[in-house]
Amino acid sequence: MQEQTKSPAQRALDALNEAFAYYTPTPRPASTAPVYDDMPFAA
């Protein structure tokens, strides 16, 4: 974070990249929580 003054376009691009990285599925370790296959998902 050396640059404190960024252009609005650069800040928008940074925000877009952050959102894209957030919503892009990443390989996660397998959950250790129990899985209930007989329970319907709560709507």
N, C-alpha and C positions, 0 to 999 in steps of 0.2 A: 504493500500500500504506500508506495513512494509518492505517487501523484495524488494530490489532494483535489486539484481542479481538473475535472473530467468534463468533456463536452456532453451535452444531453444525449447525443447519439451513442457515445461510448457507454454512458450509464445505462441506456436502454438496452444496448447489446449485452452488457454484463448481466442485467436483470433477466434478459431472455435466455442467456446461457445458463444462469442459475436455475430458472424454471425448467428448462429442457433437461438439465441434469437431474433435477428433483423428480420429474415425472417419467424419466427414462428408467425402465426396470433394470436393476443391477442384481447380479448374482448374490443372494443372501444365504447365510448358513441355515441349515435346516432347523426349523423351530422345534424346541423340546416340549412345547405345550401339547397337552393331549388333544387329539382331533376327534370330534364327535360327528360321525357320519350320519347318525340317525336323527340329528336335530336340524330342523329347517333354519335357514338364515333369518335373522330378525330383519324386518323391513324397516 
